[in-house]
Structures are given as C-alpha cells and as structure tokens.
Amino acid sequence: MKKPVFLVLAVAVVTFIGCFSCNSGGKDLQAVIPNGIKLSVEPGEHWMGKMKVFIFSINNAPQMAAWIENANGDYISTITVTDRSAKKNWRSAPKEGRPEALPVWNHKTQDNAAQVDSVSAATSKGAVDVQMDNGSLMDGQEYNVYLEINHSYDYNDTWTEGNSGVNGQPSLIYHAKFTMGKFGRIELTPIGHGSVDGSDGTIVNGLDGFTTALTMIKDAYIENP
C-alpha cells in the first residue's frame, strides 16, 4: 500500500558581501520526510569555497542536490536542491550556464522542472521550510538516495583551470541504500563524481584526484526521525 511522503526542508544560510555569496553559519542542512526519513548534511572544513567577482574574492557555499531512485535506478523525486541549480540563475558564469555544477542530478531531472522547483532552497538569513507530497515510497521496498555536491573554481593539481573550465574538481556523488520502514541510521558515502564538463549524467566511479572537495561535507546520513 502506498503511503504519502511529505517533505519538509530546513536550510539556514547567511548572506555575505551583499548578494554575491552565502554562508551556512556552521549549521546542518536537514530535509525531513515525516513518515520515516530524515536526510542530514553537516558542513565540513571546505564547505565554503572561494570565487572571483571582478577584483573581489568571495566566499560561496556549494551547489547541492539530493534525490531518491528505486532499486532499478529510476528517478523518483528530488529531496532538496540549491536554488541557483534549480533555476539556472548563475552569477559570473559563461553564457551556457553551469551544466557541470550538478550534471548527474541535471540529467536525472531534465523532464521534472515543476517538481524540482517546488523543493528548491533559496538563500536566506533564516530557515527555509518547503513541504511537498510525492506519494511514491512503499514500505518494504528498496530505494537509493544520492547526494551531489560541487564548488565552482575548485582547482587542484588534477583538475586545473586549463582542463576543467570554471568547475575545478567535478561534482562529488554520495550514496546510500535503504529499505523503506526498515532502517535506523545509514551513512551516505562518496562513490564517484559527475562529468567535469556537464556533457552527460554518468556517475564515474572512484575518487582518485580529489582533495579539498572531499572535506566539503563532514557527515551525511539518513535516519528514521
């Protein structure tokens, strides 16, 4: 029997240097599905990155999306996504935007714009609450939750300005598998990355070459609230 799934997203961010950047203030980001799932993401050492705007060096929080798929890998729904990625509202970006920011999530949701917009998290000085009904998860069924996260201009020795455009280190993909109604706390672990140029939605397995991007997140997990 299907049960309705309600999503409440709480995100706390602090604006920095006018409207050009945001700061999480060290607080966890939480997305709660009251009938049994809570996704928590705790910022790590490199949660805040640096970007250039004219002559200024500005702190910026990462782009992030989390979504659920069934056991066959079919997309079900987005749990949360940063507002800029959802609305393609980029600053200091090339004319084509930033398809490389969250390429896996972008390709999964290209035909789900209305549903995605309803769960996007706009930057705010306080908490943001979004509620939705996706009615898609069934007790006893296996599902996958994925989290994709990325900083622009996040260069290192492997992904340089010369070979990765504005991206630097590509989007990291975190994953956990769960059975609806039959789990406690499950950690999301990094398993690979997205396309460095955003040209496809393939997850590339492995973490070779990553440095600071691995410390954007300190901890990420799902649990029964």
mmCIF file of the C-alpha atoms, coordinates in Angstrom:
data_MODEL
# 
_entry.id   MODEL 
# 
loop_
_atom_site.group_PDB 
_atom_site.id 
_atom_site.type_symbol 
_atom_site.label_atom_id 
_atom_site.label_alt_id 
_atom_site.label_comp_id 
_atom_site.label_asym_id 
_atom_site.label_entity_id 
_atom_site.label_seq_id 
_atom_site.pdbx_PDB_ins_code 
_atom_site.Cartn_x 
_atom_site.Cartn_y 
_atom_site.Cartn_z 
_atom_site.occupancy 
_atom_site.B_iso_or_equiv 
_atom_site.pdbx_formal_charge 
_atom_site.auth_seq_id 
_atom_site.auth_comp_id 
_atom_site.auth_asym_id 
_atom_site.auth_atom_id 
_atom_site.pdbx_PDB_model_num 
ATOM 1   C CA . MET A 1 1   ? 0.000  0.000  0.000   1.00 0.00 ? 1   MET A CA 1 
ATOM 2   C CA . LYS A 1 2   ? 1.440  3.377  -0.945  1.00 0.00 ? 2   LYS A CA 1 
ATOM 3   C CA . LYS A 1 3   ? 1.875  5.998  1.736   1.00 0.00 ? 3   LYS A CA 1 
ATOM 4   C CA . PRO A 1 4   ? 2.036  9.745  1.102   1.00 0.00 ? 4   PRO A CA 1 
ATOM 5   C CA . VAL A 1 5   ? 5.509  11.150 1.662   1.00 0.00 ? 5   VAL A CA 1 
ATOM 6   C CA . PHE A 1 6   ? 5.742  14.698 2.897   1.00 0.00 ? 6   PHE A CA 1 
ATOM 7   C CA . LEU A 1 7   ? 8.956  16.687 2.651   1.00 0.00 ? 7   LEU A CA 1 
ATOM 8   C CA . VAL A 1 8   ? 9.954  19.498 4.964   1.00 0.00 ? 8   VAL A CA 1 
ATOM 9   C CA . LEU A 1 9   ? 13.234 21.163 4.063   1.00 0.00 ? 9   LEU A CA 1 
ATOM 10  C CA . ALA A 1 10  ? 15.035 23.369 6.553   1.00 0.00 ? 10  ALA A CA 1 
ATOM 11  C CA . VAL A 1 11  ? 18.076 25.248 5.359   1.00 0.00 ? 11  VAL A CA 1 
ATOM 12  C CA . ALA A 1 12  ? 19.910 28.029 7.210   1.00 0.00 ? 12  ALA A CA 1 
ATOM 13  C CA . VAL A 1 13  ? 22.318 30.263 5.324   1.00 0.00 ? 13  VAL A CA 1 
ATOM 14  C CA . VAL A 1 14  ? 23.735 33.723 5.885   1.00 0.00 ? 14  VAL A CA 1 
ATOM 15  C CA . THR A 1 15  ? 24.328 36.201 3.069   1.00 0.00 ? 15  THR A CA 1 
ATOM 16  C CA . PHE A 1 16  ? 27.859 37.596 2.687   1.00 0.00 ? 16  PHE A CA 1 
ATOM 17  C CA . ILE A 1 17  ? 29.208 40.579 0.732   1.00 0.00 ? 17  ILE A CA 1 
ATOM 18  C CA . GLY A 1 18  ? 25.888 41.949 -0.443  1.00 0.00 ? 18  GLY A CA 1 
ATOM 19  C CA . CYS A 1 19  ? 24.044 39.393 -2.596  1.00 0.00 ? 19  CYS A CA 1 
ATOM 20  C CA . PHE A 1 20  ? 27.086 37.668 -4.119  1.00 0.00 ? 20  PHE A CA 1 
ATOM 21  C CA . SER A 1 21  ? 27.563 34.789 -1.670  1.00 0.00 ? 21  SER A CA 1 
ATOM 22  C CA . CYS A 1 22  ? 26.077 32.803 1.209   1.00 0.00 ? 22  CYS A CA 1 
ATOM 23  C CA . ASN A 1 23  ? 27.355 31.167 4.408   1.00 0.00 ? 23  ASN A CA 1 
ATOM 24  C CA . SER A 1 24  ? 25.850 28.197 6.188   1.00 0.00 ? 24  SER A CA 1 
ATOM 25  C CA . GLY A 1 25  ? 26.872 29.515 9.610   1.00 0.00 ? 25  GLY A CA 1 
ATOM 26  C CA . GLY A 1 26  ? 28.098 26.035 10.536  1.00 0.00 ? 26  GLY A CA 1 
ATOM 27  C CA . LYS A 1 27  ? 24.564 24.657 10.875  1.00 0.00 ? 27  LYS A CA 1 
ATOM 28  C CA . ASP A 1 28  ? 23.432 21.325 9.487   1.00 0.00 ? 28  ASP A CA 1 
ATOM 29  C CA . LEU A 1 29  ? 21.170 21.221 6.460   1.00 0.00 ? 29  LEU A CA 1 
ATOM 30  C CA . GLN A 1 30  ? 18.191 18.969 7.051   1.00 0.00 ? 30  GLN A CA 1 
ATOM 31  C CA . ALA A 1 31  ? 15.452 17.618 4.839   1.00 0.00 ? 31  ALA A CA 1 
ATOM 32  C CA . VAL A 1 32  ? 12.748 15.691 6.697   1.00 0.00 ? 32  VAL A CA 1 
ATOM 33  C CA . ILE A 1 33  ? 10.165 13.249 5.367   1.00 0.00 ? 33  ILE A CA 1 
ATOM 34  C CA . PRO A 1 34  ? 7.860  12.867 8.410   1.00 0.00 ? 34  PRO A CA 1 
ATOM 35  C CA . ASN A 1 35  ? 6.707  9.301  7.738   1.00 0.00 ? 35  ASN A CA 1 
ATOM 36  C CA . GLY A 1 36  ? 10.193 7.892  8.156   1.00 0.00 ? 36  GLY A CA 1 
ATOM 37  C CA . ILE A 1 37  ? 13.199 9.587  6.514   1.00 0.00 ? 37  ILE A CA 1 
ATOM 38  C CA . LYS A 1 38  ? 15.461 12.447 7.522   1.00 0.00 ? 38  LYS A CA 1 
ATOM 39  C CA . LEU A 1 39  ? 18.447 13.484 5.432   1.00 0.00 ? 39  LEU A CA 1 
ATOM 40  C CA . SER A 1 40  ? 21.117 15.415 7.334   1.00 0.00 ? 40  SER A CA 1 
ATOM 41  C CA . VAL A 1 41  ? 24.213 17.059 5.859   1.00 0.00 ? 41  VAL A CA 1 
ATOM 42  C CA . GLU A 1 42  ? 26.846 18.532 8.170   1.00 0.00 ? 42  GLU A CA 1 
ATOM 43  C CA . PRO A 1 43  ? 29.215 21.078 6.575   1.00 0.00 ? 43  PRO A CA 1 
ATOM 44  C CA . GLY A 1 44  ? 32.899 20.216 6.639   1.00 0.00 ? 44  GLY A CA 1 
ATOM 45  C CA . GLU A 1 45  ? 36.149 22.172 6.589   1.00 0.00 ? 45  GLU A CA 1 
ATOM 46  C CA . HIS A 1 46  ? 35.840 23.236 2.935   1.00 0.00 ? 46  HIS A CA 1 
ATOM 47  C CA . TRP A 1 47  ? 32.070 23.752 2.830   1.00 0.00 ? 47  TRP A CA 1 
ATOM 48  C CA . MET A 1 48  ? 32.738 27.389 1.939   1.00 0.00 ? 48  MET A CA 1 
ATOM 49  C CA . GLY A 1 49  ? 34.770 27.965 -1.214  1.00 0.00 ? 49  GLY A CA 1 
ATOM 50  C CA . LYS A 1 50  ? 36.281 30.989 -2.944  1.00 0.00 ? 50  LYS A CA 1 
ATOM 51  C CA . MET A 1 51  ? 35.246 32.610 -6.195  1.00 0.00 ? 51  MET A CA 1 
ATOM 52  C CA . LYS A 1 52  ? 36.353 35.751 -8.035  1.00 0.00 ? 52  LYS A CA 1 
ATOM 53  C CA . VAL A 1 53  ? 33.873 38.513 -8.873  1.00 0.00 ? 53  VAL A CA 1 
ATOM 54  C CA . PHE A 1 54  ? 35.706 41.319 -10.644 1.00 0.00 ? 54  PHE A CA 1 
ATOM 55  C CA . ILE A 1 55  ? 38.531 42.192 -8.198  1.00 0.00 ? 55  ILE A CA 1 
ATOM 56  C CA . PHE A 1 56  ? 36.831 40.610 -5.187  1.00 0.00 ? 56  PHE A CA 1 
ATOM 57  C CA . SER A 1 57  ? 37.452 37.187 -3.662  1.00 0.00 ? 57  SER A CA 1 
ATOM 58  C CA . ILE A 1 58  ? 34.152 35.957 -2.265  1.00 0.00 ? 58  ILE A CA 1 
ATOM 59  C CA . ASN A 1 59  ? 33.157 33.036 -0.060  1.00 0.00 ? 59  ASN A CA 1 
ATOM 60  C CA . ASN A 1 60  ? 30.494 30.836 -1.610  1.00 0.00 ? 60  ASN A CA 1 
ATOM 61  C CA . ALA A 1 61  ? 28.591 27.799 -0.411  1.00 0.00 ? 61  ALA A CA 1 
ATOM 62  C CA . PRO A 1 62  ? 28.446 24.715 -2.666  1.00 0.00 ? 62  PRO A CA 1 
ATOM 63  C CA . GLN A 1 63  ? 25.728 23.718 -5.094  1.00 0.00 ? 63  GLN A CA 1 
ATOM 64  C CA . MET A 1 64  ? 23.969 20.591 -3.853  1.00 0.00 ? 64  MET A CA 1 
ATOM 65  C CA . ALA A 1 65  ? 21.087 18.288 -4.730  1.00 0.00 ? 65  ALA A CA 1 
ATOM 66  C CA . ALA A 1 66  ? 19.736 15.086 -3.194  1.00 0.00 ? 66  ALA A CA 1 
ATOM 67  C CA . TRP A 1 67  ? 17.239 12.718 -4.777  1.00 0.00 ? 67  TRP A CA 1 
ATOM 68  C CA . ILE A 1 68  ? 15.667 9.262  -4.490  1.00 0.00 ? 68  ILE A CA 1 
ATOM 69  C CA . GLU A 1 69  ? 15.694 6.439  -7.028  1.00 0.00 ? 69  GLU A CA 1 
ATOM 70  C CA . ASN A 1 70  ? 14.122 2.999  -6.906  1.00 0.00 ? 70  ASN A CA 1 
ATOM 71  C CA . ALA A 1 71  ? 16.105 -0.245 -6.871  1.00 0.00 ? 71  ALA A CA 1 
ATOM 72  C CA . ASN A 1 72  ? 16.190 -0.254 -10.687 1.00 0.00 ? 72  ASN A CA 1 
ATOM 73  C CA . GLY A 1 73  ? 17.812 3.176  -10.839 1.00 0.00 ? 73  GLY A CA 1 
ATOM 74  C CA . ASP A 1 74  ? 14.682 5.028  -11.938 1.00 0.00 ? 74  ASP A CA 1 
ATOM 75  C CA . TYR A 1 75  ? 14.405 8.617  -10.674 1.00 0.00 ? 75  TYR A CA 1 
ATOM 76  C CA . ILE A 1 76  ? 11.534 9.164  -8.196  1.00 0.00 ? 76  ILE A CA 1 
ATOM 77  C CA . SER A 1 77  ? 11.882 12.657 -6.745  1.00 0.00 ? 77  SER A CA 1 
ATOM 78  C CA . THR A 1 78  ? 14.268 15.368 -5.628  1.00 0.00 ? 78  THR A CA 1 
ATOM 79  C CA . ILE A 1 79  ? 14.588 15.837 -1.865  1.00 0.00 ? 79  ILE A CA 1 
ATOM 80  C CA . THR A 1 80  ? 16.376 19.175 -1.965  1.00 0.00 ? 80  THR A CA 1 
ATOM 81  C CA . VAL A 1 81  ? 18.357 21.309 -4.414  1.00 0.00 ? 81  VAL A CA 1 
ATOM 82  C CA . THR A 1 82  ? 20.034 24.681 -4.138  1.00 0.00 ? 82  THR A CA 1 
ATOM 83  C CA . ASP A 1 83  ? 18.021 27.434 -5.769  1.00 0.00 ? 83  ASP A CA 1 
ATOM 84  C CA . ARG A 1 84  ? 20.646 28.505 -8.304  1.00 0.00 ? 84  ARG A CA 1 
ATOM 85  C CA . SER A 1 85  ? 20.932 24.999 -9.704  1.00 0.00 ? 85  SER A CA 1 
ATOM 86  C CA . ALA A 1 86  ? 17.164 24.551 -9.853  1.00 0.00 ? 86  ALA A CA 1 
ATOM 87  C CA . LYS A 1 87  ? 16.516 27.852 -11.628 1.00 0.00 ? 87  LYS A CA 1 
ATOM 88  C CA . LYS A 1 88  ? 19.797 28.053 -13.583 1.00 0.00 ? 88  LYS A CA 1 
ATOM 89  C CA . ASN A 1 89  ? 20.304 31.506 -12.082 1.00 0.00 ? 89  ASN A CA 1 
ATOM 90  C CA . TRP A 1 90  ? 24.093 31.815 -12.200 1.00 0.00 ? 90  TRP A CA 1 
ATOM 91  C CA . ARG A 1 91  ? 26.429 34.716 -11.419 1.00 0.00 ? 91  ARG A CA 1 
ATOM 92  C CA . SER A 1 92  ? 29.758 35.195 -13.178 1.00 0.00 ? 92  SER A CA 1 
ATOM 93  C CA . ALA A 1 93  ? 29.087 32.138 -15.355 1.00 0.00 ? 93  ALA A CA 1 
ATOM 94  C CA . PRO A 1 94  ? 29.587 31.533 -19.105 1.00 0.00 ? 94  PRO A CA 1 
ATOM 95  C CA . LYS A 1 95  ? 26.583 32.153 -21.356 1.00 0.00 ? 95  LYS A CA 1 
ATOM 96  C CA . GLU A 1 96  ? 25.766 28.431 -21.389 1.00 0.00 ? 96  GLU A CA 1 
ATOM 97  C CA . GLY A 1 97  ? 25.422 28.489 -17.593 1.00 0.00 ? 97  GLY A CA 1 
ATOM 98  C CA . ARG A 1 98  ? 26.930 25.768 -15.425 1.00 0.00 ? 98  ARG A CA 1 
ATOM 99  C CA . PRO A 1 99  ? 25.754 22.341 -16.651 1.00 0.00 ? 99  PRO A CA 1 
ATOM 100 C CA . GLU A 1 100 ? 28.839 20.898 -14.951 1.00 0.00 ? 100 GLU A CA 1 
ATOM 101 C CA . ALA A 1 101 ? 27.751 22.063 -11.480 1.00 0.00 ? 101 ALA A CA 1 
ATOM 102 C CA . LEU A 1 102 ? 25.405 19.111 -10.787 1.00 0.00 ? 102 LEU A CA 1 
ATOM 103 C CA . PRO A 1 103 ? 25.457 17.096 -14.025 1.00 0.00 ? 103 PRO A CA 1 
ATOM 104 C CA . VAL A 1 104 ? 24.106 13.800 -12.660 1.00 0.00 ? 104 VAL A CA 1 
ATOM 105 C CA . TRP A 1 105 ? 21.116 15.459 -10.986 1.00 0.00 ? 105 TRP A CA 1 
ATOM 106 C CA . ASN A 1 106 ? 20.558 17.723 -14.022 1.00 0.00 ? 106 ASN A CA 1 
ATOM 107 C CA . HIS A 1 107 ? 20.247 14.786 -16.403 1.00 0.00 ? 107 HIS A CA 1 
ATOM 108 C CA . LYS A 1 108 ? 18.009 12.851 -13.989 1.00 0.00 ? 108 LYS A CA 1 
ATOM 109 C CA . THR A 1 109 ? 15.567 15.756 -13.631 1.00 0.00 ? 109 THR A CA 1 
ATOM 110 C CA . GLN A 1 110 ? 15.529 17.399 -17.052 1.00 0.00 ? 110 GLN A CA 1 
ATOM 111 C CA . ASP A 1 111 ? 11.852 16.453 -17.505 1.00 0.00 ? 111 ASP A CA 1 
ATOM 112 C CA . ASN A 1 112 ? 10.792 17.278 -13.928 1.00 0.00 ? 112 ASN A CA 1 
ATOM 113 C CA . ALA A 1 113 ? 11.136 21.062 -13.726 1.00 0.00 ? 113 ALA A CA 1 
ATOM 114 C CA . ALA A 1 114 ? 7.881  21.698 -11.836 1.00 0.00 ? 114 ALA A CA 1 
ATOM 115 C CA . GLN A 1 115 ? 8.613  19.120 -9.143  1.00 0.00 ? 115 GLN A CA 1 
ATOM 116 C CA . VAL A 1 116 ? 12.187 20.360 -8.753  1.00 0.00 ? 116 VAL A CA 1 
ATOM 117 C CA . ASP A 1 117 ? 11.159 23.992 -8.384  1.00 0.00 ? 117 ASP A CA 1 
ATOM 118 C CA . SER A 1 118 ? 8.845  23.077 -5.509  1.00 0.00 ? 118 SER A CA 1 
ATOM 119 C CA . VAL A 1 119 ? 11.726 21.761 -3.367  1.00 0.00 ? 119 VAL A CA 1 
ATOM 120 C CA . SER A 1 120 ? 14.459 24.255 -4.258  1.00 0.00 ? 120 SER A CA 1 
ATOM 121 C CA . ALA A 1 121 ? 16.043 26.089 -1.331  1.00 0.00 ? 121 ALA A CA 1 
ATOM 122 C CA . ALA A 1 122 ? 16.535 29.827 -1.814  1.00 0.00 ? 122 ALA A CA 1 
ATOM 123 C CA . THR A 1 123 ? 19.324 31.550 0.083   1.00 0.00 ? 123 THR A CA 1 
ATOM 124 C CA . SER A 1 124 ? 18.052 33.120 3.278   1.00 0.00 ? 124 SER A CA 1 
ATOM 125 C CA . LYS A 1 125 ? 19.255 34.650 6.538   1.00 0.00 ? 125 LYS A CA 1 
ATOM 126 C CA . GLY A 1 126 ? 16.986 32.236 8.377   1.00 0.00 ? 126 GLY A CA 1 
ATOM 127 C CA . ALA A 1 127 ? 15.401 28.802 7.977   1.00 0.00 ? 127 ALA A CA 1 
ATOM 128 C CA . VAL A 1 128 ? 13.563 27.882 4.791   1.00 0.00 ? 128 VAL A CA 1 
ATOM 129 C CA . ASP A 1 129 ? 10.687 25.374 5.026   1.00 0.00 ? 129 ASP A CA 1 
ATOM 130 C CA . VAL A 1 130 ? 9.274  23.624 1.954   1.00 0.00 ? 130 VAL A CA 1 
ATOM 131 C CA . GLN A 1 131 ? 6.560  20.952 2.098   1.00 0.00 ? 131 GLN A CA 1 
ATOM 132 C CA . MET A 1 132 ? 5.519  18.638 -0.712  1.00 0.00 ? 132 MET A CA 1 
ATOM 133 C CA . ASP A 1 133 ? 3.633  15.382 -1.291  1.00 0.00 ? 133 ASP A CA 1 
ATOM 134 C CA . ASN A 1 134 ? 5.356  12.910 -3.614  1.00 0.00 ? 134 ASN A CA 1 
ATOM 135 C CA . GLY A 1 135 ? 3.394  9.804  -2.562  1.00 0.00 ? 135 GLY A CA 1 
ATOM 136 C CA . SER A 1 136 ? 5.961  7.463  -4.118  1.00 0.00 ? 136 SER A CA 1 
ATOM 137 C CA . LEU A 1 137 ? 7.677  5.334  -1.454  1.00 0.00 ? 137 LEU A CA 1 
ATOM 138 C CA . MET A 1 138 ? 6.351  1.984  -0.247  1.00 0.00 ? 138 MET A CA 1 
ATOM 139 C CA . ASP A 1 139 ? 7.170  0.123  2.973   1.00 0.00 ? 139 ASP A CA 1 
ATOM 140 C CA . GLY A 1 140 ? 9.446  -2.853 2.423   1.00 0.00 ? 140 GLY A CA 1 
ATOM 141 C CA . GLN A 1 141 ? 10.751 -1.619 -0.924  1.00 0.00 ? 141 GLN A CA 1 
ATOM 142 C CA . GLU A 1 142 ? 14.438 -0.840 -1.541  1.00 0.00 ? 142 GLU A CA 1 
ATOM 143 C CA . TYR A 1 143 ? 15.495 2.642  -2.610  1.00 0.00 ? 143 TYR A CA 1 
ATOM 144 C CA . ASN A 1 144 ? 18.657 4.619  -3.266  1.00 0.00 ? 144 ASN A CA 1 
ATOM 145 C CA . VAL A 1 145 ? 19.363 8.136  -2.094  1.00 0.00 ? 145 VAL A CA 1 
ATOM 146 C CA . TYR A 1 146 ? 22.017 10.176 -3.885  1.00 0.00 ? 146 TYR A CA 1 
ATOM 147 C CA . LEU A 1 147 ? 23.599 13.480 -2.964  1.00 0.00 ? 147 LEU A CA 1 
ATOM 148 C CA . GLU A 1 148 ? 25.612 15.545 -5.467  1.00 0.00 ? 148 GLU A CA 1 
ATOM 149 C CA . ILE A 1 149 ? 27.732 18.494 -4.332  1.00 0.00 ? 149 ILE A CA 1 
ATOM 150 C CA . ASN A 1 150 ? 30.097 20.853 -6.143  1.00 0.00 ? 150 ASN A CA 1 
ATOM 151 C CA . HIS A 1 151 ? 32.086 24.080 -5.842  1.00 0.00 ? 151 HIS A CA 1 
ATOM 152 C CA . SER A 1 152 ? 32.991 26.208 -8.841  1.00 0.00 ? 152 SER A CA 1 
ATOM 153 C CA . TYR A 1 153 ? 36.648 27.247 -9.285  1.00 0.00 ? 153 TYR A CA 1 
ATOM 154 C CA . ASP A 1 154 ? 37.723 24.371 -7.023  1.00 0.00 ? 154 ASP A CA 1 
ATOM 155 C CA . TYR A 1 155 ? 41.033 23.687 -8.753  1.00 0.00 ? 155 TYR A CA 1 
ATOM 156 C CA . ASN A 1 156 ? 43.803 21.297 -7.737  1.00 0.00 ? 156 ASN A CA 1 
ATOM 157 C CA . ASP A 1 157 ? 46.705 19.525 -9.455  1.00 0.00 ? 157 ASP A CA 1 
ATOM 158 C CA . THR A 1 158 ? 44.375 17.074 -11.218 1.00 0.00 ? 158 THR A CA 1 
ATOM 159 C CA . TRP A 1 159 ? 41.580 19.429 -12.294 1.00 0.00 ? 159 TRP A CA 1 
ATOM 160 C CA . THR A 1 160 ? 43.154 22.706 -13.336 1.00 0.00 ? 160 THR A CA 1 
ATOM 161 C CA . GLU A 1 161 ? 41.808 25.866 -14.936 1.00 0.00 ? 161 GLU A CA 1 
ATOM 162 C CA . GLY A 1 162 ? 43.216 24.552 -18.203 1.00 0.00 ? 162 GLY A CA 1 
ATOM 163 C CA . ASN A 1 163 ? 41.362 21.222 -18.246 1.00 0.00 ? 163 ASN A CA 1 
ATOM 164 C CA . SER A 1 164 ? 38.179 21.839 -16.221 1.00 0.00 ? 164 SER A CA 1 
ATOM 165 C CA . GLY A 1 165 ? 36.842 25.285 -17.135 1.00 0.00 ? 165 GLY A CA 1 
ATOM 166 C CA . VAL A 1 166 ? 35.131 27.002 -14.187 1.00 0.00 ? 166 VAL A CA 1 
ATOM 167 C CA . ASN A 1 167 ? 34.448 23.702 -12.452 1.00 0.00 ? 167 ASN A CA 1 
ATOM 168 C CA . GLY A 1 168 ? 37.743 22.550 -10.994 1.00 0.00 ? 168 GLY A CA 1 
ATOM 169 C CA . GLN A 1 169 ? 37.135 19.322 -9.095  1.00 0.00 ? 169 GLN A CA 1 
ATOM 170 C CA . PRO A 1 170 ? 33.925 17.807 -10.524 1.00 0.00 ? 170 PRO A CA 1 
ATOM 171 C CA . SER A 1 171 ? 30.759 17.155 -8.560  1.00 0.00 ? 171 SER A CA 1 
ATOM 172 C CA . LEU A 1 172 ? 31.055 14.521 -5.842  1.00 0.00 ? 172 LEU A CA 1 
ATOM 173 C CA . ILE A 1 173 ? 28.369 11.839 -5.579  1.00 0.00 ? 173 ILE A CA 1 
ATOM 174 C CA . TYR A 1 174 ? 27.334 10.390 -2.206  1.00 0.00 ? 174 TYR A CA 1 
ATOM 175 C CA . HIS A 1 175 ? 25.065 7.343  -1.947  1.00 0.00 ? 175 HIS A CA 1 
ATOM 176 C CA . ALA A 1 176 ? 23.120 5.176  0.485   1.00 0.00 ? 176 ALA A CA 1 
ATOM 177 C CA . LYS A 1 177 ? 20.684 2.299  0.014   1.00 0.00 ? 177 LYS A CA 1 
ATOM 178 C CA . PHE A 1 178 ? 17.694 1.794  2.318   1.00 0.00 ? 178 PHE A CA 1 
ATOM 179 C CA . THR A 1 179 ? 14.542 -0.283 2.715   1.00 0.00 ? 179 THR A CA 1 
ATOM 180 C CA . MET A 1 180 ? 11.548 1.910  3.466   1.00 0.00 ? 180 MET A CA 1 
ATOM 181 C CA . GLY A 1 181 ? 10.330 1.401  7.031   1.00 0.00 ? 181 GLY A CA 1 
ATOM 182 C CA . LYS A 1 182 ? 13.215 -0.915 7.957   1.00 0.00 ? 182 LYS A CA 1 
ATOM 183 C CA . PHE A 1 183 ? 16.290 1.144  8.767   1.00 0.00 ? 183 PHE A CA 1 
ATOM 184 C CA . GLY A 1 184 ? 17.819 3.206  11.551  1.00 0.00 ? 184 GLY A CA 1 
ATOM 185 C CA . ARG A 1 185 ? 20.700 5.479  10.607  1.00 0.00 ? 185 ARG A CA 1 
ATOM 186 C CA . ILE A 1 186 ? 22.598 4.960  7.357   1.00 0.00 ? 186 ILE A CA 1 
ATOM 187 C CA . GLU A 1 187 ? 25.644 6.956  6.309   1.00 0.00 ? 187 GLU A CA 1 
ATOM 188 C CA . LEU A 1 188 ? 25.943 8.373  2.806   1.00 0.00 ? 188 LEU A CA 1 
ATOM 189 C CA . THR A 1 189 ? 29.416 7.685  1.421   1.00 0.00 ? 189 THR A CA 1 
ATOM 190 C CA . PRO A 1 190 ? 31.203 9.215  -1.582  1.00 0.00 ? 190 PRO A CA 1 
ATOM 191 C CA . ILE A 1 191 ? 31.275 6.788  -4.508  1.00 0.00 ? 191 ILE A CA 1 
ATOM 192 C CA . GLY A 1 192 ? 32.358 8.821  -7.520  1.00 0.00 ? 192 GLY A CA 1 
ATOM 193 C CA . HIS A 1 193 ? 31.834 12.003 -9.479  1.00 0.00 ? 193 HIS A CA 1 
ATOM 194 C CA . GLY A 1 194 ? 29.936 13.630 -12.299 1.00 0.00 ? 194 GLY A CA 1 
ATOM 195 C CA . SER A 1 195 ? 31.091 14.783 -15.715 1.00 0.00 ? 195 SER A CA 1 
ATOM 196 C CA . VAL A 1 196 ? 33.671 17.566 -15.464 1.00 0.00 ? 196 VAL A CA 1 
ATOM 197 C CA . ASP A 1 197 ? 32.050 19.458 -18.361 1.00 0.00 ? 197 ASP A CA 1 
ATOM 198 C CA . GLY A 1 198 ? 28.413 18.541 -17.695 1.00 0.00 ? 198 GLY A CA 1 
ATOM 199 C CA . SER A 1 199 ? 28.015 16.771 -21.044 1.00 0.00 ? 199 SER A CA 1 
ATOM 200 C CA . ASP A 1 200 ? 26.342 13.672 -19.571 1.00 0.00 ? 200 ASP A CA 1 
ATOM 201 C CA . GLY A 1 201 ? 24.785 12.313 -16.392 1.00 0.00 ? 201 GLY A CA 1 
ATOM 202 C CA . THR A 1 202 ? 27.056 9.335  -15.867 1.00 0.00 ? 202 THR A CA 1 
ATOM 203 C CA . ILE A 1 203 ? 28.490 8.629  -12.410 1.00 0.00 ? 203 ILE A CA 1 
ATOM 204 C CA . VAL A 1 204 ? 32.223 7.961  -12.758 1.00 0.00 ? 204 VAL A CA 1 
ATOM 205 C CA . ASN A 1 205 ? 33.212 5.506  -10.029 1.00 0.00 ? 205 ASN A CA 1 
ATOM 206 C CA . GLY A 1 206 ? 36.242 6.288  -7.867  1.00 0.00 ? 206 GLY A CA 1 
ATOM 207 C CA . LEU A 1 207 ? 37.692 9.282  -6.038  1.00 0.00 ? 207 LEU A CA 1 
ATOM 208 C CA . ASP A 1 208 ? 41.217 9.490  -7.442  1.00 0.00 ? 208 ASP A CA 1 
ATOM 209 C CA . GLY A 1 209 ? 42.460 13.061 -7.773  1.00 0.00 ? 209 GLY A CA 1 
ATOM 210 C CA . PHE A 1 210 ? 40.080 14.654 -5.263  1.00 0.00 ? 210 PHE A CA 1 
ATOM 211 C CA . THR A 1 211 ? 41.472 16.793 -2.455  1.00 0.00 ? 211 THR A CA 1 
ATOM 212 C CA . THR A 1 212 ? 39.575 19.666 -0.767  1.00 0.00 ? 212 THR A CA 1 
ATOM 213 C CA . ALA A 1 213 ? 36.255 18.602 -2.308  1.00 0.00 ? 213 ALA A CA 1 
ATOM 214 C CA . LEU A 1 214 ? 36.273 15.537 -0.046  1.00 0.00 ? 214 LEU A CA 1 
ATOM 215 C CA . THR A 1 215 ? 36.010 17.810 3.003   1.00 0.00 ? 215 THR A CA 1 
ATOM 216 C CA . MET A 1 216 ? 33.049 19.920 1.870   1.00 0.00 ? 216 MET A CA 1 
ATOM 217 C CA . ILE A 1 217 ? 30.872 17.523 3.860   1.00 0.00 ? 217 ILE A CA 1 
ATOM 218 C CA . LYS A 1 218 ? 31.774 16.332 7.347   1.00 0.00 ? 218 LYS A CA 1 
ATOM 219 C CA . ASP A 1 219 ? 28.883 13.908 7.664   1.00 0.00 ? 219 ASP A CA 1 
ATOM 220 C CA . ALA A 1 220 ? 25.787 12.952 5.654   1.00 0.00 ? 220 ALA A CA 1 
ATOM 221 C CA . TYR A 1 221 ? 23.213 10.345 6.654   1.00 0.00 ? 221 TYR A CA 1 
ATOM 222 C CA . ILE A 1 222 ? 19.587 9.284  6.514   1.00 0.00 ? 222 ILE A CA 1 
ATOM 223 C CA . GLU A 1 223 ? 17.651 8.053  9.525   1.00 0.00 ? 223 GLU A CA 1 
ATOM 224 C CA . ASN A 1 224 ? 14.206 7.428  10.963  1.00 0.00 ? 224 ASN A CA 1 
ATOM 225 C CA . PRO A 1 225 ? 13.327 10.668 12.811  1.00 0.00 ? 225 PRO A CA 1 
# 
